Amino acid sequence: MLDEASLSAALAGLCGTSAGADVVSAFLFGSRIEGRAHRESDVDAAVLLDPMLGPRQRFEARLRLSAELIAALHCNDIDLVVLNDAPPLFARRVVREGRRVWCRDARADHAFRRDIQLRAADLEPFVERGRRALLARALR
């Protein structure tokens, strides 16, 4: 089973190459980082990409980084998330609970963390209201 140190080294190493030139920062999160990994656990990784990249460029970067990470880890069970495109509540969870293993631009990373906290906080009351309505409907 892959340990946190080898995952961190592989992801950070990848970000430092030309394949990771567009990566602002990289995170590991999920069961392997939280100590809940089992035989079927995948590798959960997230990258914050240069905000100047368009949707197609971010998609291509995700494919390229996923392929490189699969090759580096000799593991096909990789779930790589682009934080620029992730829902705010999910992205907030990654930056709060995950481990940042690499950072090229501390200012851009901090700006994203600040902005995603604000966006998630704005969205949270609406999500909670929807959850309560769904639960009330299920209990009828």
Phi and psi in degrees as GROMACS dihedral restraints (atoms count N, CA, C in turn):
[ dihedral_restraints ]
;  ai    aj    ak    al  type     phi  dphi    fc
    3     4     5     6     1   -73.7    20    10
    4     5     6     7     1   133.1    20    10
    6     7     8     9     1   -96.7    20    10
    7     8     9    10     1   168.5    20    10
    9    10    11    12     1   -61.2    20    10
   10    11    12    13     1   -39.3    20    10
   12    13    14    15     1   -63.1    20    10
   13    14    15    16     1   -43.7    20    10
   15    16    17    18     1   -70.0    20    10
   16    17    18    19     1   -35.2    20    10
   18    19    20    21     1   -65.5    20    10
   19    20    21    22     1   -45.2    20    10
   21    22    23    24     1   -61.2    20    10
   22    23    24    25     1   -45.3    20    10
   24    25    26    27     1   -63.3    20    10
   25    26    27    28     1   -42.2    20    10
   27    28    29    30     1   -65.4    20    10
   28    29    30    31     1   -45.6    20    10
   30    31    32    33     1   -68.0    20    10
   31    32    33    34     1   -45.0    20    10
   33    34    35    36     1   -64.0    20    10
   34    35    36    37     1   -41.4    20    10
   36    37    38    39     1   -61.7    20    10
   37    38    39    40     1   -41.6    20    10
   39    40    41    42     1   -63.6    20    10
   40    41    42    43     1   -41.4    20    10
   42    43    44    45     1   -65.5    20    10
   43    44    45    46     1   -26.3    20    10
   45    46    47    48     1   -82.1    20    10
   46    47    48    49     1    -2.8    20    10
   48    49    50    51     1   -98.0    20    10
   49    50    51    52     1   177.1    20    10
   51    52    53    54     1   -63.0    20    10
   52    53    54    55     1   -27.8    20    10
   54    55    56    57     1   -64.4    20    10
   55    56    57    58     1   -27.3    20    10
   57    58    59    60     1  -104.7    20    10
   58    59    60    61     1    21.1    20    10
   60    61    62    63     1   -60.3    20    10
   61    62    63    64     1   -27.7    20    10
   63    64    65    66     1   -91.5    20    10
   64    65    66    67     1     0.0    20    10
   66    67    68    69     1   -83.2    20    10
   67    68    69    70     1   126.0    20    10
   69    70    71    72     1   -84.3    20    10
   70    71    72    73     1   -47.8    20    10
   72    73    74    75     1  -153.4    20    10
   73    74    75    76     1   160.5    20    10
   75    76    77    78     1  -136.2    20    10
   76    77    78    79     1   144.5    20    10
   78    79    80    81     1  -132.6    20    10
   79    80    81    82     1   150.2    20    10
   81    82    83    84     1  -112.3    20    10
   82    83    84    85     1   142.9    20    10
   84    85    86    87     1  -152.6    20    10
   85    86    87    88     1   177.2    20    10
   87    88    89    90     1    92.6    20    10
   88    89    90    91     1  -164.1    20    10
   90    91    92    93     1   -60.9    20    10
   91    92    93    94     1   -35.5    20    10
   93    94    95    96     1   -68.2    20    10
   94    95    96    97     1   -31.2    20    10
   96    97    98    99     1   -84.8    20    10
   97    98    99   100     1   -31.0    20    10
   99   100   101   102     1   -85.2    20    10
  100   101   102   103     1     0.0    20    10
  102   103   104   105     1    78.1    20    10
  103   104   105   106     1    20.9    20    10
  105   106   107   108     1  -112.7    20    10
  106   107   108   109     1    16.3    20    10
  108   109   110   111     1   -68.1    20    10
  109   110   111   112     1   145.9    20    10
  111   112   113   114     1  -134.8    20    10
  112   113   114   115     1  -178.5    20    10
  114   115   116   117     1   -56.6    20    10
  115   116   117   118     1   -32.3    20    10
  117   118   119   120     1   -94.5    20    10
  118   119   120   121     1     2.5    20    10
  120   121   122   123     1   -67.5    20    10
  121   122   123   124     1   139.0    20    10
  123   124   125   126     1   -92.0    20    10
  124   125   126   127     1   176.3    20    10
  126   127   128   129     1   -98.7    20    10
  127   128   129   130     1   118.8    20    10
  129   130   131   132     1  -100.4    20    10
  130   131   132   133     1   117.3    20    10
  132   133   134   135     1  -132.0    20    10
  133   134   135   136     1   153.7    20    10
  135   136   137   138     1  -140.2    20    10
  136   137   138   139     1   145.6    20    10
  138   139   140   141     1  -129.2    20    10
  139   140   141   142     1   142.2    20    10
  141   142   143   144     1  -100.0    20    10
  142   143   144   145     1   121.8    20    10
  144   145   146   147     1   -98.8    20    10
  145   146   147   148     1   162.4    20    10
  147   148   149   150     1   -50.1    20    10
  148   149   150   151     1   124.5    20    10
  150   151   152   153     1   -64.9    20    10
  151   152   153   154     1   -12.9    20    10
  153   154   155   156     1   -80.0    20    10
  154   155   156   157     1   -11.7    20    10
  156   157   158   159     1   -73.5    20    10
  157   158   159   160     1   142.7    20    10
  159   160   161   162     1   -84.4    20    10
  160   161   162   163     1   174.2    20    10
  162   163   164   165     1   -56.5    20    10
  163   164   165   166     1   -42.2    20    10
  165   166   167   168     1   -66.4    20    10
  166   167   168   169     1   -41.9    20    10
  168   169   170   171     1   -65.0    20    10
  169   170   171   172     1   -38.1    20    10
  171   172   173   174     1   -66.2    20    10
  172   173   174   175     1   -40.1    20    10
  174   175   176   177     1   -62.2    20    10
  175   176   177   178     1   -46.4    20    10
  177   178   179   180     1   -63.7    20    10
  178   179   180   181     1   -39.2    20    10
  180   181   182   183     1   -63.8    20    10
  181   182   183   184     1   -40.7    20    10
  183   184   185   186     1   -61.6    20    10
  184   185   186   187     1   -45.0    20    10
  186   187   188   189     1   -61.9    20    10
  187   188   189   190     1   -46.2    20    10
  189   190   191   192     1   -62.3    20    10
  190   191   192   193     1   -47.2    20    10
  192   193   194   195     1   -66.3    20    10
  193   194   195   196     1   -39.8    20    10
  195   196   197   198     1   -60.7    20    10
  196   197   198   199     1   -46.6    20    10
  198   199   200   201     1   -62.0    20    10
  199   200   201   202     1   -42.8    20    10
  201   202   203   204     1   -66.4    20    10
  202   203   204   205     1   -38.9    20    10
  204   205   206   207     1   -69.0    20    10
  205   206   207   208     1   -40.1    20    10
  207   208   209   210     1   -59.4    20    10
  208   209   210   211     1   -44.6    20    10
  210   211   212   213     1   -65.8    20    10
  211   212   213   214     1   -41.0    20    10
  213   214   215   216     1   -68.2    20    10
  214   215   216   217     1   -37.1    20    10
  216   217   218   219     1   -93.6    20    10
  217   218   219   220     1   -10.2    20    10
  219   220   221   222     1    54.3    20    10
  220   221   222   223     1    45.2    20    10
  222   223   224   225     1  -145.7    20    10
  223   224   225   226     1   128.3    20    10
  225   226   227   228     1   -87.2    20    10
  226   227   228   229     1   -12.8    20    10
  228   229   230   231     1   -88.5    20    10
  229   230   231   232     1    67.2    20    10
  231   232   233   234     1  -114.0    20    10
  232   233   234   235     1   129.8    20    10
  234   235   236   237     1  -117.9    20    10
  235   236   237   238     1   101.0    20    10
  237   238   239   240     1  -103.1    20    10
  238   239   240   241     1   123.0    20    10
  240   241   242   243     1  -109.0    20    10
  241   242   243   244     1   136.0    20    10
  243   244   245   246     1   -92.7    20    10
  244   245   246   247     1   112.1    20    10
  246   247   248   249     1   -62.7    20    10
  247   248   249   250     1   -29.8    20    10
  249   250   251   252     1   -57.9    20    10
  250   251   252   253     1   -29.8    20    10
  252   253   254   255     1  -105.6    20    10
  253   254   255   256     1    -1.0    20    10
  255   256   257   258     1   -80.2    20    10
  256   257   258   259     1   149.5    20    10
  258   259   260   261     1   -58.4    20    10
  259   260   261   262     1   144.4    20    10
  261   262   263   264     1   -55.6    20    10
  262   263   264   265     1   -42.7    20    10
  264   265   266   267     1   -66.3    20    10
  265   266   267   268     1   -37.3    20    10
  267   268   269   270     1   -68.9    20    10
  268   269   270   271     1   -46.4    20    10
  270   271   272   273     1   -60.9    20    10
  271   272   273   274     1   -39.5    20    10
  273   274   275   276     1   -61.8    20    10
  274   275   276   277     1   -41.6    20    10
  276   277   278   279     1   -62.2    20    10
  277   278   279   280     1   -41.5    20    10
  279   280   281   282     1   -62.7    20    10
  280   281   282   283     1   -48.2    20    10
  282   283   284   285     1   -73.2    20    10
  283   284   285   286     1   -24.7    20    10
  285   286   287   288     1   -81.6    20    10
  286   287   288   289     1   -47.4    20    10
  288   289   290   291     1  -100.7    20    10
  289   290   291   292     1   -18.8    20    10
  291   292   293   294     1   -80.4    20    10
  292   293   294   295     1   179.1    20    10
  294   295   296   297     1  -115.6    20    10
  295   296   297   298     1   122.0    20    10
  297   298   299   300     1   -75.9    20    10
  298   299   300   301     1   123.6    20    10
  300   301   302   303     1  -108.9    20    10
  301   302   303   304     1    -9.2    20    10
  303   304   305   306     1  -159.3    20    10
  304   305   306   307     1   142.7    20    10
  306   307   308   309     1  -148.6    20    10
  307   308   309   310     1   122.6    20    10
  309   310   311   312     1   -92.0    20    10
  310   311   312   313     1   -35.2    20    10
  312   313   314   315     1  -135.4    20    10
  313   314   315   316     1    97.8    20    10
  315   316   317   318     1   -62.9    20    10
  316   317   318   319     1   -34.7    20    10
  318   319   320   321     1   -66.6    20    10
  319   320   321   322     1   -46.2    20    10
  321   322   323   324     1   -65.3    20    10
  322   323   324   325     1   -38.3    20    10
  324   325   326   327     1   -63.4    20    10
  325   326   327   328     1   -46.2    20    10
  327   328   329   330     1   -63.2    20    10
  328   329   330   331     1   -41.9    20    10
  330   331   332   333     1   -61.5    20    10
  331   332   333   334     1   -42.1    20    10
  333   334   335   336     1   -64.8    20    10
  334   335   336   337     1   -45.5    20    10
  336   337   338   339     1   -58.6    20    10
  337   338   339   340     1   -44.5    20    10
  339   340   341   342     1   -63.3    20    10
  340   341   342   343     1   -48.7    20    10
  342   343   344   345     1   -64.6    20    10
  343   344   345   346     1   -39.7    20    10
  345   346   347   348     1   -71.1    20    10
  346   347   348   349     1   -32.7    20    10
  348   349   350   351     1   -62.6    20    10
  349   350   351   352     1   -44.0    20    10
  351   352   353   354     1   -66.9    20    10
  352   353   354   355     1   -44.6    20    10
  354   355   356   357     1   -63.3    20    10
  355   356   357   358     1   -42.1    20    10
  357   358   359   360     1   -66.2    20    10
  358   359   360   361     1   -40.4    20    10
  360   361   362   363     1   -64.2    20    10
  361   362   363   364     1   -37.4    20    10
  363   364   365   366     1   -66.2    20    10
  364   365   366   367     1   -37.1    20    10
  366   367   368   369     1   -81.2    20    10
  367   368   369   370     1   -29.4    20    10
  369   370   371   372     1   -54.5    20    10
  370   371   372   373     1   -43.8    20    10
  372   373   374   375     1   -61.3    20    10
  373   374   375   376     1   -36.0    20    10
  375   376   377   378     1   -69.6    20    10
  376   377   378   379     1   -40.3    20    10
  378   379   380   381     1   -65.1    20    10
  379   380   381   382     1   -42.6    20    10
  381   382   383   384     1   -65.0    20    10
  382   383   384   385     1   -40.4    20    10
  384   385   386   387     1   -62.2    20    10
  385   386   387   388     1   -41.0    20    10
  387   388   389   390     1   -64.2    20    10
  388   389   390   391     1   -40.5    20    10
  390   391   392   393     1   -62.5    20    10
  391   392   393   394     1   -44.4    20    10
  393   394   395   396     1   -63.0    20    10
  394   395   396   397     1   -42.0    20    10
  396   397   398   399     1   -64.4    20    10
  397   398   399   400     1   -41.4    20    10
  399   400   401   402     1   -64.6    20    10
  400   401   402   403     1   -42.9    20    10
  402   403   404   405     1   -64.4    20    10
  403   404   405   406     1   -43.0    20    10
  405   406   407   408     1   -61.9    20    10
  406   407   408   409     1   -40.3    20    10
  408   409   410   411     1   -66.1    20    10
  409   410   411   412     1   -38.5    20    10
  411   412   413   414     1   -69.5    20    10
  412   413   414   415     1   -29.2    20    10
  414   415   416   417     1   -85.0    20    10
  415   416   417   418     1    -7.6    20    10
